[in-house]
């Protein structure tokens, strides 16, 4: 097997509404913990488990592009993958994984998820099939017990040490809706993009 056919690729999906430094810190940790050759950032098109309206796809993708090329927090191994934005209908992870595997056969795929997502993985669309296609990597919060469905647990997982950064996209949207600064919570270019496009000025985003 040649080098090209055995690359280790991480998949990091989410709404990224907006992307922030905790996302980048986790992604950089995953590069090291999983010895990844590449990490794909995958903004969700229509997340089936979210009922609120997201920022427009082109804005979320643009902010990721700015974040992953940030001089301090970015990395050349970070890549933006827009397949879920390009695909109509609800964004199911299994569809994304199968599409990428068909496009790039022979790779080793790692799916990065949070501890809460891992606990609910048994509710995901075609989750048994998903577990056969990827190795799960879970960001574990310090001191938090790992709780998961028994069948999911039998597949095992890679442990990612979650840096103690208390930050979420929800918090950022609330701060912006209330006219508060987000300095140092997102890369400078992302903050500038949010300001220039007047995003998240209301609670609905």
Secondary structure, 3 states (H helix, E strand, C coil): CCHHHHCEEEEEEECCCCCCHHHHHHHHHHHHHCCCCEEEEEECCCECCCCCCCCCHHHHHHHHHHHHCCCCCCCCCEEECCHHHHCCCCECHHHHHHHHHHHCCCCEEEEEEEHHHHHCHHHCCCHHHHHHHCEEEEEECCCCCCCCCHHHHCCCCEEEECCCCCCCHHHHHHHHHCCCCCCCCCCHHHHHHHHHCCCCCCCCC
